[in-house]
Amino acid sequence: MKLQMCGLGLAIMFLVVPSVFAQNDASLDAGRKIRDGGMAHGVQMYQRHAQDRSQVLYYYSQAKQPIPKAEAKELVTGIKSDLTAADKALAKLKTEHAKEPEVVKLITSIEKHHAKAHEVCGMAEEHCLKEHGDHVVIGDCCSEMWHEVDAARTETAKLLKLLKIETLTPPKKVAAKKDAPK
């Protein structure tokens, strides 16, 4: 009888344990997808901010007046910070998907666009800090930055599609709370 019970226990274990592991794998996959989505959407956000800042600096350079150094420095610092934050998120994604050549290839392409934008940002910064910065050079640098980040954003959209990460929807509006009786 004990032998039959032991055999029955082993049979149950072999039936139940794999399903528990399958459930754990499913929850791990869901968690990974959420993390991947958070990182990828973060990359998009930082790219958008860097692109917007380069566009603002570009329009400053179109005026025939000197670009206010404090504002130029703030914009350049923001661009650098955004690109660095996007690269950190990309590095995490690259680590998570190191065994997926298509993902790694796209991330490497995005990183190259970011590196070029970062380089051009440094050139724009040099000219912004000069006493009479060259408006044409600053404008050209900003234009190049904008287009490099735009190319990176296109590649990032492909990455999201490859990873099957959906576009974020706006948060639901919180219902108005009624005043509590006093």
HELIX and SHEET records of a PDB file:
HELIX    1   1 LYS A    2  GLN A   62  1                                  61    
HELIX    2   2 LYS A   69  GLU A   96  1                                  28    
HELIX    3   3 PRO A  101  LEU A  129  1                                  29    
HELIX    4   4 HIS A  135  LEU A  162  1                                  28    
END                                                                             
